[in-house]
Amino acid sequence: MRSFTLAAAVAVGICLSAPAGAQLLDAPISVEVAAGALVPLGDWTVRDRETSLRTSAGPLVSAGLRLGLPAGFSTYGSYRYALPGCDDCDIFGLDSNLVDAGFGFGVGYALPEGLPVDLRADLGALVHQLSFRGGGQSRPSDWGFGGEIGVTGSYALGPSLLVEPAVSGRFYPARYAFEEGSREVSVSYLAPRVGLRYSF
């Protein structure tokens, strides 16, 4: 819980300080919100065990900030929350949905002009947790550090408003500590989504 509180405080600090920093740098800042799906890349392997966790697609939402930089680069920070299905959880009396939640940070690069649509490539790091739920309680993993890579298209709806279809691949280890040892689930999935971005 302390680690989550610290991570949330850092994210809030970034969000509060970004507009002031953008003014000092005379760089554009934008707010992004998106909705889509978490689509697992196959079953998630349980390391050191001859088994895997069978999962299925579920809804995903995210919100974040992006700061424009020179030469087509940008930097971003976001919070995301998803509810992938757990096909095996009912065997153990758990809810049929897991919770994948956490933060992502990275850099973007606007691809060269002349393409039919404006495209941006993103490369970043993430810190996420995977939680099992049941009986009104939740069992989150330790914070897992991983990575993500994605591509986003941009269509202008107005001078400051863009609609952005996007897809990214994400991966991280979700580690659980038990008295008899630890178990680690290798989480990997695609995140197709459609978002709105408003620039200040």
TORKOL-4160 file (C-alpha; in steps of 0.2 Angstrom, whole numbers, padded with zeros to 4 digits, m for minus):
200
<pt num="1" X="0000" Y="0000" Z="0000"/>
<pt num="2" X="0014" Y="0012" Z="0004"/>
<pt num="3" X="0022" Y="0009" Z="m0013"/>
<pt num="4" X="0006" Y="0013" Z="m0022"/>
<pt num="5" X="0004" Y="0029" Z="m0012"/>
<pt num="6" X="0021" Y="0034" Z="m0016"/>
<pt num="7" X="0019" Y="0030" Z="m0035"/>
<pt num="8" X="0002" Y="0039" Z="m0035"/>
<pt num="9" X="0010" Y="0054" Z="m0026"/>
<pt num="10" X="0024" Y="0055" Z="m0039"/>
<pt num="11" X="0011" Y="0054" Z="m0054"/>
<pt num="12" X="0001" Y="0068" Z="m0046"/>
<pt num="13" X="0017" Y="0078" Z="m0044"/>
<pt num="14" X="0021" Y="0076" Z="m0062"/>
<pt num="15" X="0004" Y="0081" Z="m0067"/>
<pt num="16" X="0004" Y="0097" Z="m0056"/>
<pt num="17" X="0021" Y="0102" Z="m0061"/>
<pt num="18" X="0020" Y="0099" Z="m0080"/>
<pt num="19" X="0009" Y="0114" Z="m0085"/>
<pt num="20" X="0022" Y="0126" Z="m0076"/>
<pt num="21" X="0036" Y="0117" Z="m0084"/>
<pt num="22" X="0028" Y="0118" Z="m0101"/>
<pt num="23" X="0026" Y="0137" Z="m0099"/>
<pt num="24" X="0044" Y="0139" Z="m0095"/>
<pt num="25" X="0050" Y="0128" Z="m0110"/>
<pt num="26" X="0037" Y="0136" Z="m0121"/>
<pt num="27" X="0032" Y="0118" Z="m0126"/>
<pt num="28" X="0014" Y="0112" Z="m0129"/>
<pt num="29" X="0006" Y="0101" Z="m0116"/>
<pt num="30" X="m0009" Y="0090" Z="m0119"/>
<pt num="31" X="m0021" Y="0079" Z="m0109"/>
<pt num="32" X="m0025" Y="0062" Z="m0116"/>
<pt num="33" X="m0040" Y="0050" Z="m0111"/>
<pt num="34" X="m0043" Y="0033" Z="m0120"/>
<pt num="35" X="m0054" Y="0018" Z="m0119"/>
<pt num="36" X="m0051" Y="0001" Z="m0127"/>
<pt num="37" X="m0046" Y="m0017" Z="m0122"/>
<pt num="38" X="m0033" Y="m0028" Z="m0115"/>
<pt num="39" X="m0030" Y="m0042" Z="m0126"/>
<pt num="40" X="m0018" Y="m0056" Z="m0119"/>
<pt num="41" X="m0004" Y="m0063" Z="m0129"/>
<pt num="42" X="m0008" Y="m0081" Z="m0126"/>
<pt num="43" X="m0008" Y="m0089" Z="m0109"/>
<pt num="44" X="0002" Y="m0080" Z="m0096"/>
<pt num="45" X="0016" Y="m0092" Z="m0090"/>
<pt num="46" X="0019" Y="m0095" Z="m0072"/>
<pt num="47" X="0038" Y="m0095" Z="m0070"/>
<pt num="48" X="0046" Y="m0110" Z="m0062"/>
<pt num="49" X="0030" Y="m0119" Z="m0063"/>
<pt num="50" X="0023" Y="m0131" Z="m0077"/>
<pt num="51" X="0008" Y="m0121" Z="m0079"/>
<pt num="52" X="0000" Y="m0105" Z="m0085"/>
<pt num="53" X="m0014" Y="m0093" Z="m0082"/>
<pt num="54" X="m0028" Y="m0093" Z="m0094"/>
<pt num="55" X="m0034" Y="m0076" Z="m0098"/>
<pt num="56" X="m0046" Y="m0067" Z="m0109"/>
<pt num="57" X="m0049" Y="m0049" Z="m0116"/>
<pt num="58" X="m0056" Y="m0036" Z="m0105"/>
<pt num="59" X="m0060" Y="m0017" Z="m0105"/>
<pt num="60" X="m0046" Y="m0004" Z="m0102"/>
<pt num="61" X="m0046" Y="0014" Z="m0099"/>
<pt num="62" X="m0031" Y="0027" Z="m0097"/>
<pt num="63" X="m0027" Y="0045" Z="m0094"/>
<pt num="64" X="m0011" Y="0055" Z="m0095"/>
<pt num="65" X="m0001" Y="0070" Z="m0100"/>
<pt num="66" X="0011" Y="0073" Z="m0115"/>
<pt num="67" X="0024" Y="0086" Z="m0116"/>
<pt num="68" X="0030" Y="0091" Z="m0134"/>
<pt num="69" X="0048" Y="0093" Z="m0137"/>
<pt num="70" X="0059" Y="0099" Z="m0151"/>
<pt num="71" X="0062" Y="0089" Z="m0167"/>
<pt num="72" X="0046" Y="0079" Z="m0166"/>
<pt num="73" X="0049" Y="0071" Z="m0149"/>
<pt num="74" X="0037" Y="0071" Z="m0134"/>
<pt num="75" X="0037" Y="0063" Z="m0117"/>
<pt num="76" X="0022" Y="0056" Z="m0108"/>
<pt num="77" X="0016" Y="0049" Z="m0092"/>
<pt num="78" X="m0001" Y="0040" Z="m0089"/>
<pt num="79" X="m0011" Y="0029" Z="m0078"/>
<pt num="80" X="m0020" Y="0014" Z="m0084"/>
<pt num="81" X="m0033" Y="0002" Z="m0077"/>
<pt num="82" X="m0040" Y="m0014" Z="m0085"/>
<pt num="83" X="m0050" Y="m0029" Z="m0081"/>
<pt num="84" X="m0044" Y="m0044" Z="m0091"/>
<pt num="85" X="m0054" Y="m0060" Z="m0089"/>
<pt num="86" X="m0047" Y="m0075" Z="m0078"/>
<pt num="87" X="m0053" Y="m0091" Z="m0086"/>
<pt num="88" X="m0046" Y="m0102" Z="m0071"/>
<pt num="89" X="m0051" Y="m0091" Z="m0056"/>
<pt num="90" X="m0068" Y="m0098" Z="m0053"/>
<pt num="91" X="m0060" Y="m0115" Z="m0049"/>
<pt num="92" X="m0052" Y="m0106" Z="m0034"/>
<pt num="93" X="m0068" Y="m0096" Z="m0029"/>
<pt num="94" X="m0061" Y="m0080" Z="m0036"/>
<pt num="95" X="m0069" Y="m0067" Z="m0047"/>
<pt num="96" X="m0068" Y="m0070" Z="m0065"/>
<pt num="97" X="m0059" Y="m0053" Z="m0069"/>
<pt num="98" X="m0041" Y="m0048" Z="m0064"/>
<pt num="99" X="m0036" Y="m0030" Z="m0061"/>
<pt num="100" X="m0021" Y="m0024" Z="m0071"/>
<pt num="101" X="m0016" Y="m0006" Z="m0066"/>
<pt num="102" X="m0002" Y="0005" Z="m0065"/>
<pt num="103" X="0009" Y="0019" Z="m0073"/>
<pt num="104" X="0018" Y="0021" Z="m0089"/>
<pt num="105" X="0032" Y="0034" Z="m0094"/>
<pt num="106" X="0041" Y="0036" Z="m0110"/>
<pt num="107" X="0045" Y="0046" Z="m0126"/>
<pt num="108" X="0036" Y="0048" Z="m0142"/>
<pt num="109" X="0042" Y="0052" Z="m0160"/>
<pt num="110" X="0032" Y="0059" Z="m0174"/>
<pt num="111" X="0035" Y="0049" Z="m0189"/>
<pt num="112" X="0040" Y="0058" Z="m0205"/>
<pt num="113" X="0026" Y="0068" Z="m0214"/>
<pt num="114" X="0019" Y="0062" Z="m0231"/>
<pt num="115" X="0009" Y="0047" Z="m0224"/>
<pt num="116" X="m0010" Y="0046" Z="m0226"/>
<pt num="117" X="m0011" Y="0049" Z="m0207"/>
<pt num="118" X="0000" Y="0057" Z="m0194"/>
<pt num="119" X="0008" Y="0043" Z="m0185"/>
<pt num="120" X="0018" Y="0043" Z="m0168"/>
<pt num="121" X="0029" Y="0029" Z="m0161"/>
<pt num="122" X="0030" Y="0028" Z="m0142"/>
<pt num="123" X="0043" Y="0018" Z="m0132"/>
<pt num="124" X="0042" Y="0018" Z="m0113"/>
<pt num="125" X="0043" Y="0009" Z="m0096"/>
<pt num="126" X="0029" Y="0004" Z="m0085"/>
<pt num="127" X="0026" Y="m0001" Z="m0067"/>
<pt num="128" X="0011" Y="m0011" Z="m0065"/>
<pt num="129" X="0002" Y="m0023" Z="m0053"/>
<pt num="130" X="m0009" Y="m0038" Z="m0057"/>
<pt num="131" X="m0022" Y="m0041" Z="m0044"/>
<pt num="132" X="m0033" Y="m0056" Z="m0040"/>
<pt num="133" X="m0050" Y="m0053" Z="m0032"/>
<pt num="134" X="m0062" Y="m0063" Z="m0022"/>
<pt num="135" X="m0074" Y="m0062" Z="m0007"/>
<pt num="136" X="m0073" Y="m0043" Z="m0007"/>
<pt num="137" X="m0054" Y="m0043" Z="m0005"/>
<pt num="138" X="m0039" Y="m0041" Z="m0017"/>
<pt num="139" X="m0022" Y="m0049" Z="m0018"/>
<pt num="140" X="m0011" Y="m0038" Z="m0029"/>
<pt num="141" X="0006" Y="m0043" Z="m0035"/>
<pt num="142" X="0022" Y="m0033" Z="m0031"/>
<pt num="143" X="0025" Y="m0019" Z="m0042"/>
<pt num="144" X="0032" Y="m0026" Z="m0058"/>
<pt num="145" X="0044" Y="m0015" Z="m0070"/>
<pt num="146" X="0042" Y="m0019" Z="m0088"/>
<pt num="147" X="0041" Y="m0010" Z="m0105"/>
<pt num="148" X="0029" Y="m0005" Z="m0119"/>
<pt num="149" X="0030" Y="0000" Z="m0137"/>
<pt num="150" X="0016" Y="0007" Z="m0148"/>
<pt num="151" X="0010" Y="0017" Z="m0163"/>
<pt num="152" X="m0004" Y="0030" Z="m0163"/>
<pt num="153" X="m0013" Y="0039" Z="m0177"/>
<pt num="154" X="m0020" Y="0057" Z="m0175"/>
<pt num="155" X="m0035" Y="0065" Z="m0184"/>
<pt num="156" X="m0039" Y="0083" Z="m0180"/>
<pt num="157" X="m0056" Y="0087" Z="m0174"/>
<pt num="158" X="m0052" Y="0105" Z="m0171"/>
<pt num="159" X="m0038" Y="0117" Z="m0168"/>
<pt num="160" X="m0033" Y="0109" Z="m0151"/>
<pt num="161" X="m0043" Y="0092" Z="m0151"/>
<pt num="162" X="m0037" Y="0076" Z="m0159"/>
<pt num="163" X="m0045" Y="0058" Z="m0160"/>
<pt num="164" X="m0031" Y="0045" Z="m0159"/>
<pt num="165" X="m0033" Y="0027" Z="m0162"/>
<pt num="166" X="m0018" Y="0017" Z="m0155"/>
<pt num="167" X="m0011" Y="0000" Z="m0151"/>
<pt num="168" X="0003" Y="m0005" Z="m0140"/>
<pt num="169" X="0011" Y="m0020" Z="m0133"/>
<pt num="170" X="0015" Y="m0021" Z="m0115"/>
<pt num="171" X="0024" Y="m0034" Z="m0104"/>
<pt num="172" X="0030" Y="m0035" Z="m0085"/>
<pt num="173" X="0032" Y="m0048" Z="m0072"/>
<pt num="174" X="0019" Y="m0050" Z="m0058"/>
<pt num="175" X="0027" Y="m0057" Z="m0043"/>
<pt num="176" X="0018" Y="m0064" Z="m0028"/>
<pt num="177" X="0027" Y="m0069" Z="m0011"/>
<pt num="178" X="0021" Y="m0084" Z="m0001"/>
<pt num="179" X="0027" Y="m0092" Z="0014"/>
<pt num="180" X="0033" Y="m0107" Z="0004"/>
<pt num="181" X="0042" Y="m0095" Z="m0009"/>
<pt num="182" X="0036" Y="m0084" Z="m0023"/>
<pt num="183" X="0028" Y="m0086" Z="m0040"/>
<pt num="184" X="0029" Y="m0074" Z="m0055"/>
<pt num="185" X="0017" Y="m0072" Z="m0069"/>
<pt num="186" X="0024" Y="m0066" Z="m0085"/>
<pt num="187" X="0010" Y="m0053" Z="m0091"/>
<pt num="188" X="0010" Y="m0048" Z="m0109"/>
<pt num="189" X="m0004" Y="m0041" Z="m0119"/>
<pt num="190" X="m0009" Y="m0029" Z="m0133"/>
<pt num="191" X="m0019" Y="m0013" Z="m0129"/>
<pt num="192" X="m0029" Y="m0007" Z="m0144"/>
<pt num="193" X="m0039" Y="0009" Z="m0139"/>
<pt num="194" X="m0046" Y="0025" Z="m0146"/>
<pt num="195" X="m0042" Y="0041" Z="m0137"/>
<pt num="196" X="m0045" Y="0060" Z="m0137"/>
<pt num="197" X="m0030" Y="0072" Z="m0135"/>
<pt num="198" X="m0033" Y="0090" Z="m0130"/>
<pt num="199" X="m0018" Y="0102" Z="m0132"/>
<pt num="200" X="m0016" Y="0118" Z="m0122"/>
